Amino acid sequence: MRSLSKTGPCSPSILLTLMMLTAVGAGCSQQRQPPSEQVDKQQLAEDSRAMARLYAQWLQSLHAQALNGGANEQMPLDLTDEVQYRFVQNRLKAAGLSAQNAPRLFMRLEELHRRVAPPQRPLEVPGGQPRAADVSGTSTADERWCGHMIPLGGVGSDATLARFQGTGLSSCFGGSDYGYVDLNAYVTDEAQTAFRLIASESDEQYAGKVLETAPISVSVERKAGEQLLADSLAVAFNETTGQEHLTYTSLTATLHPPVGDGDIVIEHPRELLVGTEWDKAIRMCFERGSVHGFLDCDYGSVRVYPDGRWQPFPGSGATGIAAVDVAASLATTADGGTPTWIPDRSAYWEPAVPPFDPARFQVPARGKFLPHVPEQCQVTRVTSKVAAILTDSGGWCSAGTSPGTVVGKGELPFQPPTMPGKYPFNGIMDFGTGNCLDNAQNVRLEIWVYAEGTCPDPWGGPPEPFRCPSTKEVKPVDYKRVCMAEGTRVARADGKEVKVEQVKVGDKLLANGRGLALTVTTVHRGGESKPLVKLRDDHGDEVRVTETHPMVTAKRGVVQAGELKPGEAVLTRFGARKLVAVERVPYDGRVYNFSLGTPEELANLGPEARTLYANGFLVGDSQMQTELEKQKRMDTREVLARLNGAWHEDFRLSQVRHKSARR
């Protein structure tokens, strides 16, 4: 449900005709409101002016406590404060929402408005030690439920016009029953006393994971003393867990002097092994990967020995991350040889603080930021924000400034600049463990860089400041985490069973009970830092697999092993059998998996056919889960099935509202 509202520029004067606005993206127009619910642009501007003051005070409190904080950081909202409550109410009403067509939403907001306000926390605690500011709303940064930012940057600016494009973006771990996000753009003065609304977009979602507005695209005449201010509201509720998320974020960009658009040049990460239509991911293989066969790991863990040997996917003892050397790897296929994964020694990264831990969600980054400022201008500060957005499961992870941390503001691994106008970054971005690592499939990296500085006044006055945002999206990134324990026996085409470690590229494995056999095109191997899931059926047969390994059930189809419960029936070589035990067991050995099927074998088969028997249990191969996820689509009935009943009426009314808006 895209674009709840869309507000174009007003043009009552000749000055305003110099400002052009183009709204980008398809969606629904706003439903017409009763006159009592209309919110005019001046009221929205006044609300944003008040919020800008609160935001500046909040950032000052973070700085006073030596905490990370700056433009585009999300500030928790307190609806017991009348200013913030009015801001939220008016933004939602301007988007076409009201107590009549969204009763549950407005009831929850009223509950938060009437909630007893918590005591004001001082910036200093007894003893003079600074108290950590609450940067997440109701939890610590490590426990933050939702993320919220404005990916906005310059696009095609020139000496006359400053052009920007951006969205409002929010995502919550595990999703939410209801989510809302918007983005408003204003022209304001340096003191932020006068606001003029020039563009807005908003979006809402029920039982969703990632919420993003349609892009706004604005072209504004460059004028001394004026700037663009973009601000965003995000709202989310989870009825089952009782979680709520209300945050505000904002950033500014100067319109004068004529500073060019910044350029974020990404050398790594990127897709290196290209040419496969079904697999366009930038794949990280740190705990396991394929050394021989069909190569699908763009980056892998490597152990560098003192004698100079490099071992990819060692299982244990890895020293860092390497990119694949595409040319060298392809050269191994000469004269009919089996493709072999060769690390690129010129693209290798070790952690800032050893040892390398493959059980963390890490992404190597190399590139440079080019602020494109005139020679006479001086860049005084470059800051960045990097968010890993879990598009399948919902959630938001920020890269830490040092290994082992998860902070409210992730950063690119910038290095000292070697020449003016170029800011290189080269290192490992560490997004931690937990939800981030467990759900690191189909990840979107949102990179945002903010350049600040001064340019000389051509008329001899004091230097004029500039603030220029730049943004870059990298996707999809995923991790290889689907495997079976060493010693697991798999069924060959002839019916005989062999251990997984004995399977090689070219072997044929039995794929189902009807005699279908598929060729092994890749053998994946590696280690596993987390406990395995041990399944035992009512006949005493057992198998150990990783939590994310696809298992085929009798009723639910394909699910991850970690989702299975005792009593559930799974498919085996001998029919459906009931699970009597589902356990997590420690494991320090190697794990294996395979990619099955040549193009000819798979031509007339669906993704559900890529299965094999592991200790008699029917399980998926390494590509099965990916293919099935791509086919998932959620219709209205599925939304209602996932949505908490308290929000069903709001969802029904939203369907009526959007259907009416499309007429």
N, C-alpha and C positions, 0 to 999 in steps of 0.2 A: 504494500500500500504506500505508494510513493507520493510525496508532495502534497501534504495536507493543505498548504497555503502557498501562495505565490504573490508577492507584492512588488509591483513595478515601481520605477522612479516617478516622482511627481515633478511637474515642470511648470510652475506658475510664473517663472521669470526667465529673462534671457540668460542669466547666469546659469540656471539649472539646465537649460537646453544644451549647455556644453558638456553635460554629463550623459553618457550613454550606458544603457544596461541591456544585456542580453541574457535571458534566463535559459540555462542549458538543462536538458533532460526532460523525459516524458513523464507525465503523471496526471493526477486528478487536480482540477481546480478547486478552490475553496468553496464549500457550501455556503450559500448566503445565510447570514445570521439575522435573527430578529433585531430591531433597532436597539433594544436594551442591552444586547450582548456585543454590539459593535465596539471595537477598540481602534481609535484613530491612530495615525502614525505619530502624532505629537505625543500621545500618551505612552506609546512604546518607546519613543525617543527619551522621554523623561525617566521612564523606568530604567532604561539602559544607562542613562547618565548617573542615576543613583547607584546602580550596580557597579559601574566602573569605579566609583569612589570606594565602595566596599571592597572590591577586588584589589585595588591598590593598597588599602590598609592591610588586607590579608597577606599579600605578598611581602609587605614590610615586616609583618610579624614572623614570617618564615625566615627572612633574611636576618632578623634580630636573633634568631635561634640557630643561625648557621645551618639552616636546612635548605635543600634544593627547592627552588621555586622561581618561576619566571613566567613570561608570556606563554599562554597555552597550557598552563597547569590547571587542573580541575579543582575548584573550590566547593566544599560542601555547603549546601544551603540549609538555613534554619528557618522553617516556616512559622515559628513563633514570633519572628521579627516581621512587623507589618510591611516594611519596605520589600523584603524578599517574598513574602506571601503575595503581595500585590503584583510583583513582577511575574511570578509563576502563573497566577490566575490570568493576567492580561495576555501573556504569550500564548497560553493554551486557547483562550477565547479568540485571539487573532487568527489562530490556526483552524477555527471552525468548531472547537470543542466547547461544551457547556455542561451544566449539571443535568440538562434534559437529555442530551444525546450521549453522555459519558457519565452516568450517575455514580458508578463505582469509583472512577478516577477522582471525581470531585469530592466524594465522601471521604476517600483516603486523605486527600489534601486537607480537608477540613479537620480530620482527626489529628494530623500533624500540626495544624495551626493551633489547635486547642491543647496540644500536649504541653505539660509543664516544662518550661525552658530549663535546660541544665545550667548550673551555676557558671558564671563567666570564669574561664581559666586564666590565671595570670601568666604572663610570659616568663616570669621567674618563680621558681619554687623555693621553699626555705633552703638556705645554704648557698644561694646564689647560682645554682646549676640551672642551665636553661632546660625548660620542659619541652618535650617533643610536641610540635604542633600536630593537630589532626588533619592530615592531608587527604584523608579518604572518606570522610563523612561520618561513618560510625565504626570504623575499624582501622587497624594499623595498615601501613602500606603493604606489608606482606600478605594481609588477609583481604585486601580490597576486592570487593565483589565485581564492580564495573569499572570500565575505563571510558574516558570522554576527552575528545580533543577536536581541534579544527585543522584539518589538513588543507592549508591555504598557502598559495604561493603566487609569485608573479608569472604572467604568461604574455609574452610578446609586447612588452612595454616599449615606448619610444620617447623621444624628447618632449612630446606634447601630452601624451596620455599614459597614465599608469594603469596597467591591466592586471587583474587578479582573478583567480578561480579557486574555489574551495567548497568544502562540504562540512556539515556537522556530523560527527561520527561517535557512536557509542556501542559498547558490547559488554555483556555480563557473563560471568562464569556459569555455565549450565543454562543460560537463557533466562528469560523473565516472562511472567504472565502478561505484563503490559510494559511497553517501552515507548518513549517519545524522545525525539531529538529535533532541534531546529538550528537555524543559522540566520542571523540578521547582520546586514552590512550597513554601516553609517559613514557619512563624512562628518568629521568633527574637527575642532581646533586643537592646538597642542595642549591647552589647559583642560580640554574635555568638558567645556561648559555648554557648548551648543552641538546638538546631534541632529542629523538629517538622515532619515531612513531612505536607502536607495535600493535595497533588495532583501528578500527573505525567502527561505524555504523551510519546510518542516515535514516530518514523517512520523507515523506511529506504527506499532507492530504488536500483534498478539502471539504469545507462545513462540517468540523469535529469539535469535541468537546475536545477530549483528544488525545494527540499525544505522542507516546513513541517509542523509537527505540527498535529493537531486543536487547537482552542482549549481552554485551561483557563479556568474561571470560578469564582472563589472569593469567598465572603462571610465576612468575619472580624470578630469583635467588636472594637470600638475599645477599646484598653487602653493606659494610659500605660506607656512603657518597652518596648512590643512593636512589631515591624515585620514586614512581609512581605519575604522575600528570595526572588527567583526566579533560578535559575541554569540554564545550558544548555551542553550538550556538542555539538560538531559534528565529524564525521569524514568525510573524503572521500579516495578514492584514484583515480588515473588511471594505469593500467598502461602505456599507450602512452608517455606523457610522463615517467613516473616521479614525478609530483607526488603529494604527500600533504598533507593538511590536517587538523590536530587543534587545535581551539581551545576555549576556555572563556570564557563571558561571564556577567555577573551584574548585578543592580540591586536596590535596596531601595526600599521605600515605607513611610512611617510610617503607623501606625493611629490615632494620637492626636496632636494635638487634631482636632476634626471639621472638617478642611479639605475643601472640595468637590472634585469632579472638574474637572480643567482642560479647557478647550475650545479646540481649534485650529480657527479659523474661516478657511476658504480662499475668498478671492475669485477669485484666479487661482493656478494654472491650473485651468480647468474647460472642459467641453464647451459651446461657445457656439452653434455651428450644429447644432441638434438637429432631430430629426424623421425621420432616416434610419435604418431598422431595421438595415441591414447595416453601418452605419458608426457605432460608438459611441465612437470614439477621440477623445482630445484631441490634435488634430493640430498639429504645429509645422512650418512651411514656411519655412525660413530660406535655403536655397539655391535653392529654386524653389517656385512655387505657381501657383494658377489665379486670374487677375484677372477673367476673364469666363467665364460658363457655370455649370456645377454647382459651387458653392462648397463646399469641404471643409476649408479651412484655418482653424482657430480662432485661430492666431497666425502672424504672418509677419514677415519682415524688411522694414524700411522705410528709405528714405533721406529724411531731412528736409533740404531745401535752405535756404540762407540767406534766400531770398525767401519762405519759408513754405510752399512746395509739399511735399507728401508723396507719395513714389512707392513703392508696394508691390512687392516682389520685383524689385528693380532689377538683379539679376544680379551687380553689383559696386558698391562704394561705400555699402553699407547702413550706417546709423548706429545702429540699434537694433532692438528688437522691439516690435511693436504687436499688440494684440488686434483682432479684427474688430469693427467697429461693425455689429451685426446689424440694427438698425432702419434705418440708412442704406443698408446693402447690399440689404436687402429692398425698400426704396423704389425702387431702380433698376429693379425689374421692373414698375413701374406702366406702364400702357398698352402692355403687351407687350414691354417692354424686356428686354435681356439682363442677367441678374444680374451685378453688378460688386462686387468686393471693396473695401470702404471701410475704412481703418484707424480705430480708435477713439483719438482724440487724448488722451482722459483715461486711457487704459491703454497707456502707452508707457514702455519701459525702455531706458536706455543702459547700457553696461558701466561698471563703476567705473573701469576703466582703458581708455580708448579705444586703438585703434579697435575697433569691433565685428567679430568674426570669425565668420562664419556656418558655418565648418568645425569648430565645437566643439559638443558636445552641451550645450545650454543650455536652461533652463526658467525663464520669468518666474514670480515668486512675489509675491503680495500677500495680506495678511490680517492676522490678529491672534491672539495667544494670551491667553486669559483664565484665569488660575490659579484664580479663584473662592475666594479665601481671605477669612476674616472681616476686617472693617475693622481690628480690633486686632492682626492679624498682619502681619508684614513679610516681603516677598519679598526675599531678599538675592542670589539668583542664578537666572538662567534660561539653561539650555543646551539645545542641540538636536542632533539627528542626522538627516540626510536621506540615504537610500540609493535609488539607481535600480537596480532589479532587472530584468535582461534575461530576461523569462520565456520567450522562444522559444529563444534561443541559450544561455542560462545566463550568469551573471556578475553583478557587483556593482560599482557605481560610486558614489563619494561626492562630494558637491559640495564644491568648494574654498572656503576662506575668502576667497580673492581670485582673480581671473581668472588662468588659466594654471597653476593648481595642482591636484593631486589628492592629497588627504590622507586619513588614516585615519578622520577624523571629519568628516563633512560638516555644514554648518550652514545654518539658515535665515538670510536676509539681514535680521536684526533692525535696527530703527531705534531711536533714543532714544525712550523712552516720553513721551507728551505728557500723560498723565493716569494717576493711580494705578490699578493693577489691569488695565491694558491694555498689551500689548507688541506693537507693530505690526512687521510685516516687509514689505519692499517692495524688490525688486531682482531680479537675474539670478543663478540658481544655475548654476554652471559645472561640468559633469561631465567636461570634458576631451575628448580625441580617442581615436584607436585603437579598441579593442574597444567602448568605450561608444558612440561615434558610429556605427561600422560596423553595430552590431546594435540601433540605437535604434528598434525596432519592438515594439509591445506591451510597453511598459515600465511597471512598477509603481513608483510613488514611495511609499516608506515614510517617514513623517515622525514623529519622536518628540521630545517636549519634556519637559524635567525641571525642575521648579520646586523651589527650596530656600529655606528661610527659618526664621523663628521665630515662635511665638505666646506671649503671656504666660501664665504659670502662674496659674490662678484661685486658687490657695492661697498666692500670694505668693512662690513659689520662683523659681529661675532660669528664663529663657525656655525653652520646649520646642521642639526643632527639628522641622521637617517636610520631607519629601521626597515629591513627588508626580509620577508619570509620566503623560504623556498621549500618545496615538498617533492618527494619521490616515493613511488609505490613499487615494492618488489613482491611478486607473488607468482605462483604459490610455492611455498617452501614446505617440505615435509621430512619426517624422520622414518627410517626403516626400523620397525619394532615388532615384526610378526615372525615368530619362530617356534621350533620344537626342540626339546632337549636332546642332547647327544644320547645315542642308544635307542631312540624311538625307532620302531620298525615300520616301514612303509611297504605297501603291496605293489609289486611290479606287474606288468601286463600279463605275465604268465602265471600270476597268482602267488608266486613265491614272495616271501618277505625278506627285506634286507634292512640293515641299519641305515639311518639317514646319512651318517658320515661316509658310507660306502657308495652313495648315489653320485653319479657323474653326469655331466652334460651329454645328452644324446640318449640316455636311458628312457624307457617308457614306463610310466606309473599308471596303475589302475585308478580311474577317476570316478567310477560309480558302479552300482550293482548290475548294470546292463552290459558290462564288458567294455565300455569306452576306455581307451588308453590314450594318454597325452604325453608328448615328448618333453623331457626336462630341457629347458633352454637356458636356465641359469641356476647356479647353486649359491645360496647366500649362507654365510657363516659369520660367527662372531661370539661375543660374550653377552651376558645379561646381568645387570646389577640389581634388578628387582626380583623378589620371589616369583616363582612360577605358579601357575594354577594347575593343581593336580586334580583330575577328574576320575572318579571311579563309578562304574555302572553296577547294576544289580546282578551281573554275572561275574563280578570281581575284576574285570579288565580296567586298566588304568592308562592314562596318558598325561604327560606334563607339557604344557605349552605356555607361551607368554600371555599376559593379560589381554592383549589386543588381537590374539589370533582368532580368525573366523572359525566358528563352529556351526554345524548345520543341525538345527533342532527340528523336531517333528511338527511343531505348531507355529513357531515364530520365524522360521526360516533361518537366515544367517545372523548370528549375534557374536559379539566378542566373548571370549572365554570368561573374562572377568565379570560378565553380566549373568552367567548361569547360576542357578540355584538348585539345591538338592530337591529331587522329586520331578524335575523337568526331564522330558524325553529327548534324547539326541539320536541322530542317525548313525548306524554302524554297518559293518559288512554283513551283519546278521539281522538287520532290521532296526526298528526303534527300540532303544533301551533306556530305562529310567536311571537317572543319576542318584546315587545314594550318598555321595560325598563330593564336596567342592572345597578344596583346601588351598591355602597359600603356603608354599614350601620354599625354604632357602635353596639357592643353587649357585654354584661357582664354576660350572663347566661350560662347554661350548653349546651354542644353539644353531639350528640349521633351518632353512626353508628353501623352497624352489619356485621358480617361475615355470609354468606349464603351458604347453601348446605352441606349435608352429602356426604361422598365419594361415596355412592351408587347413590345419586341424581345427582352428577356431573360427573359420569363415562362417559356419552355419550354427555356431553355438553361442549361447548367452553367457554372461559373466558367472552365472550360478554353476556352470559346468566345470569351472577350473577348481576341481577338488581332488583330494587324494585320501587314502586311508592311512591313518597314523595310529599304530597299535589297535587297529580295527575301527577307530572312530573316524567319521567323515569330517574332514577339515578343509578349509580353503587354502589356496596357494597365495603367494605374496601379492598378486594383483587383484584377487577376487574382491577384497573389501573395498579397494579404491574404485573399482568399476561399479560396484553396487551403490556406493555413496553418490557417485555422479548421477545415477538414475533416480535418486530420491527427489520427490516433489511433494509439497504439502498442500492438499486442497482444503476446503472449508471444513469438511468432516474431520480431517486429521488435526486441524487446529483445535476444534472443539474437544477432541479426544485428549489432547495434551493440555488444554487450558483449564485452569482451576475454575470450578463452577461459579465462583463469585464474580468472574469476569465475563461470563457468557452473554449477559444482557448488553454489556458495553460492546462486545464484539459484534453481536447481531445489529445493534444500532449503527456501528461503524460501517457494516456492509451496506445498510440502507443509505447512509450518508454518502459513501463513495459512489454508489450506484446512481444516486441523484445528481452528484457533482459531474458525472460523466455525460449526462444527458444534454 
